[in-house]
Amino acid sequence: MTDRDKRILSTASGATSSRRTFVKTGLAGVPIALAGCLGEGDDDDGDEPELGEIDEEPGDVDLSDAVHGGELEWGGSVPVQGLDPHMEDAAASHQVLENITQGLVRVNWEYDLDPVLAEDWESSDDNLELTFFIREGVTFHDGTELTSEDVIASFDRVQEFDGLGAQYLEPVATIDNPDDYTVEFELDEPFAPLLSRMATSYLHILPAHQAEQDSIDEPIGTGPFKFESRELDTEFVMERYDDYWEDDLPYLDRVMKQEISSGDNRLDTFHAGEVEFINDVPPRHIEELSNDPDVDLIQRFPQSLTYVGLNCTEPPFDDPDARRALDYAIDREEVLEAALYGQGQVASSPAVPDSDWEHPDIQPLEQDLDLAQEYLEAAGYPDGFEASFQIPEDYEDQVQAAQIIQNSASQVGIDLDIQQITWSNWLSDVYEEQNFEATTSSYLALWYPDAGFHNFLHPEGSLFFTGWEDEEYNDVVEEARTLYDVEDRAPLYHEAAELLREKSPGHLFLYWMPTLMARTHNYKGEVASPDGSAFRFEDTWLEE
């Protein structure tokens, strides 16, 4: 091993900026249970933040003052794309689907799983049998009653049409319904991520008659809101479902989302009083908004992990030394400051910071231009190279990050040609067609480790698109999926993190970012979802 290779695994110290300590989760991501703690959330007294403060801690919401009625105007940052819960992977779509369709379980703020359409579940001692007891009296938005038949039809659909959750059902040998309110899964082998994935829209439940369709434009769900209308790239509307199974919910009559991609335009619309709630507040406005007496500024950590994606099947990034050269050319602290104004945390791996899955020694890479030059020479590009750099223009932080990365890379002769594209084009050209050289994007919903280590980095992952494949890495994360105890499973993810650092995959990890939201004082309740991937409007209301 050369000195250069040994330095790949170096653990340069401390790369955080204005860091608020992340939650220590101790996540298991298993069919038996998930375990963890969200810091001080349970001690939140519900008081409003003082002027100059940011609401950073979710807590139990006092619903005693909640009132019914009203239409919430929401200024959204990224347009809703498709509405098929089993097939759609756009984050903006999941933000609304969370309120329309539902799964058997969902994650709570302590990163445990709560029953939803299943009243309860149980697992056999060998983790090969999983039984759900379906909630009675639940109806879909078309008035039909939920039964075990709908559950089986939904999972059959995911498998038959190769939905995004299909790989999570591969270990399932059979699914049976001995009666209308019981569903039994029999597995060929233990598979820890299954129940965790059931908490996402990829495995939400549709009525059996809709589950027969190969594509869905207007989902029929059991959620607190039902689809009303949409104008692509302009507006999305969902209305209260009056027969929702949970008494008194939701409070709002309607949620109307205006699609406003520009952060400044979204903020102007908010200040003009045209909307009561906006998401993806531009980080450069945090100080201004936190000192505005008419605004509640909300921050939830962590929402997502932002990265540079590289096409490992085409030059120049088919060479791992070319990938390493770019990796070491990046000044992540400068990227963080430019993109988030210091509100996030520099990243070292896909493991949630301060969780059991995070490697205790691997730190974020520090910029090292001399080492970057060595890797360029090893890759056969002593004078650098050119590459296109496609950035989704709807994500302001990524546009700003790309500009810093471009400047850093130029110092060693790497010429990145920034091309801003729409999110729709990113999904079609970059993600689906893999017609790119370098890009940026982000992971959502990383509360269970399989999301980061497998979905994006394993060739059979549901969101894999960079073409990087490594048999040793694949074997490690596959073994981790069969283990349920954190003590047994965590060391494998630590080993996977070491392999990622050593082998330089198609993902260069940049930073963890929070969800930043602003609302008027009359909009109440907890709107963020615990995993940062969606919004939950059922427990929110507008004061009269």
Rosetta blueprint (number, residue, H / E / L):
1 M L
2 T L
3 D H
4 R H
5 D H
6 K H
7 R H
8 I H
9 L L
10 S L
11 T L
12 A L
13 S L
14 G L
15 A L
16 T E
17 S L
18 S L
19 R L
20 R L
21 T L
22 F L
23 V L
24 K L
25 T L
26 G L
27 L L
28 A L
29 G L
30 V L
31 P L
32 I L
33 A L
34 L L
35 A L
36 G L
37 C L
38 L L
39 G L
40 E L
41 G H
42 D H
43 D H
44 D L
45 D L
46 G L
47 D L
48 E L
49 P L
50 E L
51 L L
52 G L
53 E L
54 I L
55 D E
56 E L
57 E L
58 P L
59 G L
60 D L
61 V L
62 D L
63 L L
64 S L
65 D L
66 A L
67 V L
68 H L
69 G L
70 G L
71 E E
72 L E
73 E E
74 W E
75 G E
76 G E
77 S L
78 V L
79 P L
80 V L
81 Q L
82 G L
83 L L
84 D L
85 P L
86 H L
87 M L
88 E L
89 D L
90 A L
91 A H
92 A H
93 S H
94 H H
95 Q H
96 V H
97 L H
98 E H
99 N H
100 I H
101 T L
102 Q E
103 G L
104 L L
105 V E
106 R E
107 V E
108 N L
109 W L
110 E L
111 Y L
112 D L
113 L E
114 D E
115 P E
116 V L
117 L L
118 A E
119 E E
120 D E
121 W E
122 E E
123 S E
124 S L
125 D L
126 D L
127 N L
128 L L
129 E E
130 L E
131 T E
132 F E
133 F E
134 I E
135 R L
136 E L
137 G L
138 V L
139 T E
140 F L
141 H L
142 D L
143 G L
144 T L
145 E E
146 L L
147 T L
148 S H
149 E H
150 D H
151 V H
152 I H
153 A H
154 S H
155 F H
156 D H
157 R H
158 V H
159 Q H
160 E H
161 F L
162 D L
163 G L
164 L L
165 G L
166 A H
167 Q H
168 Y H
169 L H
170 E L
171 P L
172 V E
173 A E
174 T E
175 I E
176 D E
177 N E
178 P E
179 D E
180 D L
181 Y L
182 T E
183 V E
184 E E
185 F E
186 E E
187 L E
188 D L
189 E L
190 P L
191 F L
192 A L
193 P L
194 L H
195 L H
196 S H
197 R H
198 M H
199 A L
200 T L
201 S H
202 Y H
203 L H
204 H L
205 I E
206 L L
207 P L
208 A H
209 H H
210 Q H
211 A H
212 E L
213 Q L
214 D L
215 S L
216 I L
217 D L
218 E L
219 P L
220 I L
221 G L
222 T L
223 G L
224 P L
225 F E
226 K E
227 F E
228 E E
229 S E
230 R E
231 E E
232 L L
233 D L
234 T L
235 E E
236 F E
237 V E
238 M E
239 E E
240 R E
241 Y L
242 D L
243 D L
244 Y L
245 W L
246 E L
247 D L
248 D L
249 L L
250 P L
251 Y L
252 L L
253 D L
254 R E
255 V E
256 M E
257 K E
258 Q E
259 E E
260 I L
261 S L
262 S L
263 G H
264 D H
265 N H
266 R H
267 L H
268 D H
269 T H
270 F H
271 H H
272 A L
273 G L
274 E L
275 V L
276 E L
277 F E
278 I E
279 N E
280 D L
281 V L
282 P L
283 P H
284 R H
285 H H
286 I H
287 E H
288 E H
289 L H
290 S H
291 N L
292 D L
293 P L
294 D L
295 V E
296 D E
297 L E
298 I E
299 Q E
300 R E
301 F E
302 P E
303 Q E
304 S E
305 L E
306 T E
307 Y E
308 V E
309 G E
310 L E
311 N L
312 C L
313 T L
314 E L
315 P L
316 P L
317 F L
318 D L
319 D L
320 P H
321 D H
322 A H
323 R H
324 R H
325 A H
326 L H
327 D H
328 Y H
329 A H
330 I L
331 D L
332 R H
333 E H
334 E H
335 V H
336 L H
337 E H
338 A H
339 A H
340 L H
341 Y L
342 G L
343 Q L
344 G L
345 Q E
346 V E
347 A L
348 S L
349 S L
350 P L
351 A L
352 V L
353 P L
354 D L
355 S L
356 D L
357 W L
358 E L
359 H L
360 P L
361 D L
362 I L
363 Q L
364 P L
365 L L
366 E L
367 Q L
368 D L
369 L H
370 D H
371 L H
372 A H
373 Q H
374 E H
375 Y H
376 L H
377 E H
378 A H
379 A L
380 G L
381 Y L
382 P L
383 D L
384 G L
385 F L
386 E E
387 A E
388 S E
389 F E
390 Q E
391 I E
392 P E
393 E L
394 D L
395 Y L
396 E H
397 D H
398 Q H
399 V H
400 Q H
401 A H
402 A H
403 Q H
404 I H
405 I H
406 Q H
407 N H
408 S H
409 A H
410 S H
411 Q L
412 V L
413 G L
414 I L
415 D E
416 L E
417 D E
418 I E
419 Q E
420 Q E
421 I E
422 T L
423 W H
424 S H
425 N H
426 W H
427 L H
428 S H
429 D H
430 V H
431 Y H
432 E H
433 E L
434 Q L
435 N L
436 F L
437 E L
438 A E
439 T E
440 T E
441 S E
442 S E
443 Y E
444 L E
445 A L
446 L L
447 W L
448 Y L
449 P H
450 D H
451 A H
452 G H
453 F H
454 H L
455 N L
456 F L
457 L L
458 H L
459 P L
460 E L
461 G L
462 S L
463 L L
464 F L
465 F L
466 T L
467 G L
468 W L
469 E L
470 D L
471 E H
472 E H
473 Y H
474 N H
475 D H
476 V H
477 V H
478 E H
479 E H
480 A H
481 R L
482 T L
483 L L
484 Y L
485 D L
486 V H
487 E H
488 D H
489 R H
490 A H
491 P H
492 L H
493 Y H
494 H H
495 E H
496 A H
497 A H
498 E H
499 L H
500 L H
501 R H
502 E H
503 K H
504 S L
505 P L
506 G L
507 H E
508 L E
509 F E
510 L E
511 Y E
512 W E
513 M E
514 P E
515 T E
516 L E
517 M E
518 A E
519 R E
520 T E
521 H L
522 N L
523 Y E
524 K E
525 G L
526 E L
527 V L
528 A E
529 S L
530 P L
531 D L
532 G L
533 S L
534 A L
535 F E
536 R L
537 F L
538 E L
539 D L
540 T L
541 W E
542 L E
543 E L
544 E L
